[in-house]
Amino acid sequence: TTLAMTPARAAIFDMDGLMFNTEDVYYQVGTELMRRRGRRYTRDLSDAVMGRPPQVCFETMIQWHGLDDRWEAMAAESEDLFVALLDDHLAPMPGLLHLLDALEAAGVPKAICTSSSRRVLTAVLSRFQMEPRFQFTLTAEDIVHGKPHPEIYLKAAERLALPPEQILVLEDSQTGCRAAADAGAVVVAVPGEHSRNQDFRVASMVLESLDDPRLHGLLGLPAL
């Protein structure tokens, strides 16, 4: 494969389900949103919205269950539920903190590209004082076309002043992997329990966790 090439010169992280266990929190949010409307939140519906920007996400839920909600109102209700659950449920994914330390020690720039809103990103990262550790963060508000469209990753490559093929993107969803692959980046999938059965064919590697030593190799970091 082409992975024996020179190590990536920057790392971009998806946030939800990749850096933090927020897909677990979103599953609880989706379950409660649907319960309030006398509907069920299923794994199929979760797969259909995972990694997508808010408008697509809530319009999908509304169509799926024939609801008469407006997506904006549902998005606000969802964010309120999400933020309320964070204190008790939020945790970094295994290997995240060690990987960030290693990237910083090696001077490798890093960014976050998330389909979530700026409010959600701030709520999550502030609990670990993590935002200052990234060169920049891009959210749903910073783009026109959400994942799986490559816009967010193309924009990030521009900000990093690097060609996409020199950037390693870490994603946990099929939607996010497609966006990164279509942008021309090197894609590594780290599926969580909520995304394990999705299609990761466009990824160069599928890893069990951010602790995987092969990831350090791809980034030119000292072996674990």
Buried (B, 14 or more C-beta within 10 A) or exposed (E): EEEEEEBBBBBBBBBBBBBBBBBBBBBBBBBBBBEEBEBEBEEEBBBBBBBBBBEBBBBBBBEBBEBEBEBEEBBBBBBEBBBEBBEEBBEBBBBBBBBBEBBEEEEBBBBBBBBBBBBBBBBBBEBBEBBEBBEBBBBBEBBEEBBBBBBBBBBBBEBBEBEBBBBBBBBBBBBBBBBBBBBBBBBBBBBBEBBEEBEBEBBBBBBEBBBBEEBBBBBEBEEB
